[in-house]
């Protein structure tokens, strides 16, 4: 054997083995039908955000994958959270209320931002953490042995969230890991091996935000956030807007609003020849008697044929 051949063998044996896929879907729903992935792990170090494909579907310093439900009604009906892999429950917390986060509640949930949660230890130093589960739904306790697909509880609204979803974090020896690109730690777009046994499909399209205003806002006001109103007077108009990114021709935005007296409006807007980013708005003038005082909720759903792409919710209080 030559010296060169020996060196090649040594180098080959020293190369780290690719991590073996071991995660299954942690929610009992069908992506693109009755649930969807809202945000991915932030692959960009420091300020700013990008997902593992160099796309826009993340938030700054977001360290997990968010599996979202299309409505609060779906949460109430119950959608199970499933163990993504076999392991032992290391910790569990229940008893946190399902209440949407507001600025005045931030101090109240400090230290419990994960809400009702389960942490499972797996082989090779991996852990999975399941956050924002429904109050009273946990079906496991610390010390329990679980198999992949076992029910842990249900998706809820506990902790630091304002829409019903499961936040799944993966850790390796205590450090957060992106299961879609576990070998990529410094930049997005790396050709890392996924840790999903059946990787969920990715779409670059989504909704940045939805909000209420009292006039049809400018796009600059939508992007900067100055368009958003938290309150309105009874005699002011109610306008729901949505900011979308990478939509496809023919996508439909379903926009609706409800209030104390029931439905305020409901419409569908088809997107034709869309841009990389765009916004759409729809609303109603205030009735002569004014809007009834109380809380109003808007919902924007992005559909591509029969496929659910994204949902965003908005709230405003009339007083």
LUMLOPA-788826 format. One line per 4 residues: number of its first residue (from 1); their letters; for each residue x, y, z of C-alpha. Coordinates in steps of 0.2 Angstrom, whole numbers, plus 2048, in hexadecimal, padded with zeros to 3 digits. Layout:
<nodes>
NUM	A	X,Y,Z | ...
</nodes>
This chain:
<nodes>
1	XXXX	800,800,800 | 807,811,7FB | 808,820,807 | 7FC,829,7FD
5	XXXX	7EF,81B,7FE | 7F2,81A,811 | 7EF,82C,813 | 7DE,82B,809
9	XXXX	7D8,81D,814 | 7DC,826,824 | 7D3,836,81E | 7C4,82C,819
13	XXXX	7C3,824,829 | 7C4,834,833 | 7B6,83D,829 | 7A7,83F,834
17	XXXX	798,834,830 | 788,83D,82A | 77B,83E,838 | 76D,830,835
21	XXXX	75B,836,832 | 750,832,841 | 742,83F,842 | 730,83C,83D
25	XXXX	723,84A,83C | 71E,850,84D | 70C,854,84A | 6FD,84A,845
29	XXXX	6F8,854,836 | 6FC,855,824 | 707,863,81E | 6FF,86E,811
33	XXXX	6ED,868,816 | 6EA,86B,828 | 6FB,872,82E | 70A,87A,827
37	XXXX	71C,87F,82B | 71C,891,830 | 72E,894,835 | 73F,88B,834
41	XXXX	74F,88B,83E | 759,89C,83B | 768,897,831 | 770,8A8,831
45	XXXX	77B,8AD,840 | 779,8BE,848 | 76C,8CA,842 | 760,8C6,834
49	XXXX	758,8B5,830 | 757,8A8,822 | 752,896,822 | 75C,887,81D
53	XXXX	759,88A,80A | 75E,89D,80B | 74B,8A0,80A | 741,8AC,815
57	XXXX	738,8A0,820 | 740,8A3,831 | 741,8B1,83E | 751,8B8,846
61	XXXX	759,8AC,852 | 74A,89F,850 | 751,88F,856 | 744,882,850
65	XXXX	737,87D,844 | 725,883,846 | 717,878,841 | 707,883,840
69	XXXX	6F4,880,840 | 6E9,88A,834 | 6DD,890,842 | 6D9,891,854
73	XXXX	6CB,886,851 | 6D6,878,84B | 6E0,87A,85B | 6D0,879,866
77	XXXX	6CB,869,85C | 6DC,861,860 | 6EB,85D,856 | 6F7,850,85E
81	XXXX	70A,854,861 | 714,844,85E | 725,83E,863 | 731,841,855
85	XXXX	73C,832,85A | 73D,825,867 | 745,82B,878 | 742,82F,88A
89	XXXX	738,83E,890 | 744,848,89A | 738,857,89F | 726,85C,89D
93	XXXX	71C,86B,8A2 | 709,86E,8A1 | 6FE,87B,8A9 | 702,88A,89E
97	XXXX	6F3,892,897 | 6EF,893,885 | 6EF,8A6,883 | 6F6,8B0,874
101	XXXX	706,8BA,879 | 704,8CD,87B | 711,8D9,880 | 70A,8DB,891
105	XXXX	70C,8C8,894 | 71E,8C7,890 | 724,8C8,8A2 | 716,8BC,8A8
109	XXXX	71D,8AE,89D | 730,8B2,8A0 | 739,8A1,8A2 | 72A,898,89B
113	XXXX	72B,89E,889 | 72A,88C,883 | 719,88A,88B | 713,878,88E
117	XXXX	721,86E,888 | 729,85D,887 | 73C,859,885 | 741,848,87F
121	XXXX	753,840,880 | 758,836,871 | 768,82C,86D | 779,834,868
125	XXXX	776,843,872 | 766,84A,869 | 757,852,872 | 746,858,86B
129	XXXX	73D,866,873 | 72A,868,870 | 723,87A,874 | 712,883,875
133	XXXX	707,874,879 | 6F5,875,87E | 6F2,877,891 | 6ED,866,899
137	XXXX	6F1,85C,889 | 702,854,88E | 701,841,88E | 713,83D,894
141	XXXX	71D,841,8A4 | 730,841,8A7 | 737,830,8A7 | 72B,829,89A
145	XXXX	732,81F,88B | 72A,824,87B | 72B,81D,869 | 72A,828,859
149	XXXX	718,82C,856 | 712,82B,868 | 707,839,86D | 70F,846,879
153	XXXX	700,852,879 | 6F8,85F,86E | 6FD,86F,865 | 6F8,87E,86F
157	XXXX	6FB,891,872 | 705,891,882 | 715,89B,885 | 71C,8A7,879
161	XXXX	711,8A6,86A | 701,8AE,862 | 6FC,8A1,857 | 6F9,88E,859
165	XXXX	709,884,855 | 716,877,85A | 728,87E,85C | 733,86F,85A
169	XXXX	746,872,85F | 753,865,85C | 763,865,867 | 773,85B,865
173	XXXX	77E,85B,875 | 774,86B,87B | 776,875,86B | 768,879,85F
177	XXXX	768,870,84F | 75E,873,83F | 757,861,83A | 756,867,828
181	XXXX	768,86B,827 | 772,864,836 | 783,866,82E | 780,879,82B
185	XXXX	784,884,839 | 78B,894,832 | 781,897,822 | 772,891,819
189	XXXX	771,887,809 | 77E,87A,80F | 77B,868,808 | 779,860,819
193	XXXX	770,850,81C | 75E,852,823 | 75A,849,833 | 748,846,82D
197	XXXX	744,835,828 | 737,83C,81C | 73C,84E,819 | 72D,85A,819
201	XXXX	72C,863,808 | 732,875,807 | 729,884,7FF | 731,895,7FE
205	XXXX	720,89E,7FF | 718,8A5,80E | 711,8B4,818 | 71C,8C0,821
209	XXXX	70D,8C7,82B | 6FB,8CC,82C | 6F4,8DB,835 | 6E5,8E7,837
213	XXXX	6E5,8F9,832 | 6D7,906,830 | 6DC,90B,81E | 6E4,902,80F
217	XXXX	6F6,904,814 | 705,907,809 | 711,8F9,806 | 71F,902,80F
221	XXXX	714,903,81E | 710,8F1,81E | 722,8EC,81C | 728,8F8,82A
225	XXXX	719,8F3,836 | 712,904,838 | 702,8FF,82F | 6FD,8F4,83D
229	XXXX	6F0,8FA,849 | 6EC,8F2,85A | 6DC,8FC,85D | 6CF,905,853
233	XXXX	6C0,910,857 | 6AF,90A,853 | 6AD,915,845 | 6BD,911,83C
237	XXXX	6BF,905,82E | 6C7,8F4,830 | 6D3,8EE,823 | 6DD,8DE,823
241	XXXX	6ED,8DD,81A | 6FA,8CF,816 | 70C,8CF,811 | 711,8C0,806
245	XXXX	722,8BB,7FF | 726,8B0,7F0 | 713,8AC,7EC | 70F,8A3,7DC
249	XXXX	704,8A8,7CE | 6F2,8A2,7D3 | 6F5,8A1,7E5 | 6E6,8A7,7EF
253	XXXX	6E5,8B1,7FF | 6D6,8AE,809 | 6D3,8BD,814 | 6C5,8BD,822
257	XXXX	6C1,8C7,832 | 6B6,8C3,840 | 6B0,8CD,84F | 6A4,8CD,85E
261	XXXX	695,8CD,852 | 69C,8BF,847 | 6A3,8C1,835 | 6A9,8D2,830
265	XXXX	6AF,8CD,81E | 6B6,8BE,814 | 6BE,8BF,803 | 6CA,8B6,7F7
269	XXXX	6D8,8BF,7EE | 6E1,8B6,7DF | 6F3,8BB,7DD | 6F7,8BE,7CA
273	XXXX	709,8C1,7C4 | 70F,8C3,7D6 | 71F,8CB,7DC | 72C,8C4,7E7
277	XXXX	723,8CE,7F5 | 712,8D6,7F5 | 704,8DB,800 | 6F1,8DA,7FE
281	XXXX	6E3,8E2,809 | 6D1,8E1,80B | 6C5,8E9,817 | 6B4,8F1,81B
285	XXXX	6AE,902,81F | 6A7,904,831 | 694,902,832 | 68A,912,836
289	XXXX	688,90C,848 | 69A,908,849 | 6A3,8F7,84C | 69E,8EE,85D
293	XXXX	6AB,8F0,86A | 6B6,8E1,86D | 6C4,8D6,865 | 6C5,8D3,852
297	XXXX	6D0,8C5,84A | 6D5,8C5,838 | 6DC,8B5,82F | 6E5,8B4,81F
301	XXXX	6E8,8A3,817 | 6F3,8A1,808 | 6ED,892,7FD | 6F5,88B,7ED
305	XXXX	6E7,880,7E6 | 6E3,874,7F4 | 6F3,877,7FC | 6F5,881,80C
309	XXXX	704,88C,80B | 703,898,81A | 6F7,8A0,826 | 6F9,8B0,830
313	XXXX	6EE,8B8,83D | 6EB,8CA,843 | 6E1,8D2,851 | 6DA,8E3,855
317	XXX	6CF,8E9,863 | 6C1,8F6,860 | 6BE,901,86E
</nodes>
